[in-house]
Amino acid sequence: MESKLFKCLLVICLMIYANSVDAQYKLNVVTENFPSFQYLNGEGELVGLAADKVRTVLSKAKIDYHISVQTWTTAYNTAARDSNTCIFSMAKNDLRGEKFDWIFPISQFTTSFYALKSSRITIESVEDAKQYKVAVIKDNYSHQFLVKNGFIEGYNLVLINSFERVFELLEARRSIVDLVILSDNQFKVKQQEPRSAQLEPVLTLKNINTQLYFACNKNMSPHILKKIKLAYKQAE
């Protein structure tokens, strides 16, 4: 009888402790400005289908969290380094596969090589693109894809920190860059800008079975991961 009572009290104490820990816990979530999945609107609010999905899941998990918008390189390195950090929207590939816990999918995506219409560049394969200087956002999926396929940084691969530098580079393409590789969703949002009319896709890469994910640092608390995964299943 005393043994059963002790076990019961122990369970209750553990539950109280877990609830107390959860009440004090705050999850760090990082992302980039990545239209149309997540982006800062005119009021500085993070909006988009990915942002909405992440908020829905974390709210259902009853986890306190803070989302910060950074350059992709900063966000990626923070999530890879800090055990209390998750990241979205990140594409899964072989290089990243073992570095993170991939918690739930957000959406599929495609990317394309874009060029100035006035350049009259035509390519039929990734191999064809190697003869040109290609701009890509540092550390993102496309950067790792191009390196894996033989592009060389400083030779035919130019690294940039954000989409905002794309037009600046393309307008000076003779000395800096000929092509840029972008998410097609990202380009569609930017079509509202007058200068976007100068660009056209010259080769689309169908990233079949490539998903954008909400992922967390490998050393994240198993208790927190379990809560997020359960909340995602309940939200489906």
C-alpha positions in Angstrom: 0.0 0.0 0.0 2.8 2.4 0.9 4.7 1.5 -2.2 1.6 2.3 -4.4 1.1 5.6 -2.6 4.8 6.5 -3.1 4.6 5.7 -6.8 1.4 7.8 -7.1 3.0 10.7 -5.4 6.1 10.4 -7.5 4.0 10.5 -10.7 2.2 13.6 -9.5 5.5 15.3 -8.6 6.9 14.6 -12.0 3.8 16.0 -13.7 4.0 19.1 -11.6 7.7 19.5 -12.4 7.1 19.0 -16.1 4.4 21.6 -16.2 6.6 24.0 -14.2 9.4 23.5 -16.7 7.1 24.0 -19.7 5.7 27.2 -18.1 9.3 28.7 -17.9 10.4 27.3 -21.3 10.6 29.6 -24.4 11.4 28.1 -27.8 13.6 30.0 -30.2 12.4 29.8 -33.8 14.3 31.4 -36.7 13.5 31.9 -40.3 14.3 34.2 -43.3 12.2 36.6 -45.4 11.1 34.1 -48.0 8.0 35.1 -50.0 5.4 33.7 -50.3 6.0 31.1 -47.5 6.9 33.6 -44.9 7.7 37.3 -45.2 7.4 40.7 -43.5 4.5 42.7 -44.7 4.3 46.5 -44.7 3.5 46.6 -41.0 6.5 44.5 -40.2 4.4 41.5 -39.3 5.5 38.0 -40.4 2.9 36.5 -42.7 2.5 33.7 -45.2 1.3 30.1 -45.3 4.4 28.7 -43.5 4.3 31.3 -40.7 0.6 30.5 -40.2 1.2 26.8 -40.1 4.1 27.1 -37.6 2.1 29.3 -35.3 -0.9 27.0 -35.4 1.2 23.9 -34.5 3.2 25.6 -31.7 0.0 27.2 -30.2 -1.6 23.7 -30.2 1.5 22.3 -28.5 1.1 25.0 -25.8 4.7 26.0 -26.1 5.9 29.6 -25.6 8.0 30.7 -28.5 9.7 33.6 -30.2 10.1 33.9 -34.0 12.9 36.1 -35.4 13.6 36.9 -39.1 17.2 36.8 -40.1 19.4 36.3 -43.2 19.3 32.7 -44.2 23.0 32.1 -43.2 22.4 33.5 -39.7 19.2 31.5 -39.2 20.7 28.3 -40.5 23.9 28.6 -38.3 21.8 29.5 -35.3 19.6 26.5 -35.6 22.6 24.2 -36.3 24.4 25.5 -33.2 21.8 26.2 -30.5 19.9 23.3 -28.9 16.9 25.4 -28.1 16.3 26.5 -31.7 14.1 25.4 -34.6 14.0 26.7 -38.1 11.6 27.0 -41.1 11.1 26.8 -44.0 14.1 24.6 -44.8 14.5 22.1 -47.6 15.8 18.7 -46.7 18.9 17.3 -48.5 21.7 14.8 -47.9 24.0 17.4 -46.4 21.5 18.6 -43.9 19.7 15.3 -43.2 21.6 14.2 -40.2 22.1 17.7 -38.7 18.5 18.3 -37.7 15.3 16.7 -36.5 12.8 17.1 -39.3 9.6 17.7 -37.4 6.9 18.4 -40.0 6.6 19.3 -43.7 5.3 22.7 -44.8 5.2 22.7 -48.6 6.9 21.6 -51.8 8.7 24.1 -54.0 10.5 24.5 -57.3 13.5 26.8 -58.2 14.6 28.2 -61.5 17.5 30.0 -63.1 16.5 33.5 -64.0 18.2 35.9 -66.4 17.6 39.4 -67.8 15.4 39.2 -70.8 17.8 41.5 -72.6 20.6 39.0 -72.1 18.9 36.4 -74.4 20.6 33.6 -72.4 19.2 30.1 -73.1 20.2 27.0 -71.2 18.8 23.4 -71.3 20.5 21.9 -68.4 22.4 22.6 -65.1 25.6 21.7 -67.0 24.8 24.5 -69.5 24.6 27.0 -66.7 28.2 26.3 -65.6 29.5 28.6 -68.4 27.8 31.6 -66.7 28.3 33.3 -63.4 25.3 32.3 -61.1 24.2 34.2 -58.0 22.7 32.2 -55.2 21.7 32.9 -51.6 24.5 31.6 -49.3 23.8 28.3 -47.4 20.4 27.8 -48.9 19.2 24.6 -50.7 20.1 25.9 -54.1 23.6 26.9 -53.0 24.3 23.4 -51.7 22.6 21.9 -54.8 24.9 23.8 -57.2 28.1 23.0 -55.3 27.1 19.3 -55.3 26.7 19.6 -59.1 30.1 21.0 -59.7 29.8 24.8 -59.4 32.7 26.5 -57.8 32.5 29.5 -55.4 34.4 32.5 -56.7 34.5 31.1 -60.3 31.0 30.5 -61.6 29.1 30.8 -58.3 28.5 34.2 -56.6 27.2 34.1 -53.0 24.7 36.7 -51.8 23.0 37.2 -48.5 19.5 38.2 -49.6 17.2 38.5 -52.6 17.5 42.3 -52.4 20.9 42.2 -54.1 19.6 40.3 -57.1 18.7 43.3 -59.3 21.9 45.2 -58.4 24.0 42.2 -59.5 22.0 41.5 -62.7 22.2 45.1 -63.8 26.0 44.9 -63.6 26.0 41.3 -65.0 28.8 41.8 -67.5 31.4 41.9 -64.6 29.6 40.2 -61.8 26.8 37.8 -62.6 24.7 36.4 -65.5 22.1 34.2 -63.8 20.4 34.0 -60.4 18.7 30.9 -59.0 15.5 31.6 -57.0 12.4 30.0 -55.6 9.6 30.4 -58.1 7.2 31.4 -55.3 9.7 34.1 -54.2 9.9 35.5 -57.8 6.1 35.5 -58.2 5.8 37.7 -55.1 8.5 40.0 -56.3 6.8 40.4 -59.7 5.0 43.4 -58.2 8.3 45.3 -58.4 8.8 47.1 -61.7 12.3 45.7 -62.2 11.1 42.1 -62.0 9.6 42.5 -65.4 13.2 42.5 -66.7 13.7 38.9 -65.6 12.6 35.6 -67.0 13.1 32.0 -66.0 15.4 30.2 -68.4 15.5 26.7 -66.7 13.2 25.3 -64.0 14.5 22.7 -61.6 11.7 20.3 -60.6 12.7 19.5 -57.0 10.6 16.3 -56.9 10.0 15.0 -53.4 11.8 18.1 -52.0 9.9 19.6 -49.1 10.2 22.6 -47.0 10.2 21.6 -43.3 10.0 22.9 -39.8 13.2 21.4 -38.3 14.9 21.6 -34.9 18.5 21.3 -33.5 19.5 17.7 -32.9 19.9 18.3 -29.2 16.5 19.7 -28.7 14.7 18.4 -25.6 12.9 15.1 -26.5 9.9 16.3 -24.4 9.5 19.5 -26.5 9.9 17.6 -29.8 7.3 15.1 -28.7 4.8 17.9 -27.9 5.4 19.6 -31.3 5.0 16.4 -33.3 1.8 15.4 -31.4 0.4 18.9 -32.0 1.2 18.7 -35.8 -0.7 15.4 -36.0 -3.7 16.9 -34.2 -3.6 19.9 -36.5 -3.7 17.9 -39.7 
